[in-house]
Amino acid sequence: MIDVHCHILPFLDDGPKTMDEALEMCRIASDDGIHTIVATPHCYQGKYPNSTTSILPVYEALRNKIRSIGIPINLHAAGEVHIDPDLVSFLEENPGLCIGGRFVLIEIHPDTVPPSIVNFLFHMRLAGFTPILTHPERNRMVQARPDILADGISGGGLVQITAMSLTGHFGSRARETVFSLLERGWVHCVASDAHSSTGRTPVLSGAVPLLDQHVGREGTEVLLEGNPRRMLDGRELSAVFPAAWPYRKTGMEMAPKKKSLLAGFLGDRLAWKA
């Protein structure tokens, strides 16, 4: 399995505080069946002002330690950014924060979805980046109304969910929201979003049985291995739909089939390939 969202670099954010803990996280990941990790420290001004300048030396130090000890983990470096008016210029100055040269992990506030998000995703796509919203199932507005993401996804935005959301670590609402997003075919990869060697650890295997139930074994492999590999290679991602399609509706409405105005304006050239 490939973990494309993991706060495994020490000293840089709210992840591990020591190199030893980072190495223990690598061991945990390897024991769980993960062979590749993308280190994605927070990057936003004020709290975690990281850039390639601060990230790469720590990444190289951890990678060298992994190799010297013999932990079978392939380590890559990127970042997790926040919505900011200057984000495009920041990424152009720090291309190493993108996965595969184009995919950008974007975290939104846990309480709100900014009204400008569709326009923001549009400009990201025009600039040549592919935005991936990280763990929207933990956002309170998305939990209340998953279809709030419809226009952004129709316009080319992608979604990464957290494995521990499926297993209930973040509560029942986050878990049910994951199922709602899976039903809509709106999930493109599953990652750990790990921060430590205890608590939020780099494990993905616990999500496998639940993913198998909802999207089948082939879909599970796409979410945990296929699409993450495509991200690292800079290729378009595959769509993943429920095992039984059309899927049974829940209490929440399914996304409207009609394309949004934004999606129509962007056209097929900006849409991810099925």
Secondary structure, DSSP 8 states (H G I E B T S, - for coil): -EEEEE--STTSSSS-SSHHHHHHHHHHHHHTT--EEEE--EEBTTTB---HHHHHHHHHHHHHHHHHHT---EEEE--EEE--TTHHHHHHH-GGGSBTTTEEEEE--SS---TTHHHHHHHHHHTT-EEEEE-GGG-HHHHH-GGGGHHHHHTT-EEEEEHHHHTTTT-HHHHHHHHHHHHTT---EEE--B-SSSSS-S--GGGHHHHHHHHHHHHHHIIIIIHHHHHHHT--------SSSS----SS----SS--HHHHHH-GGGS---
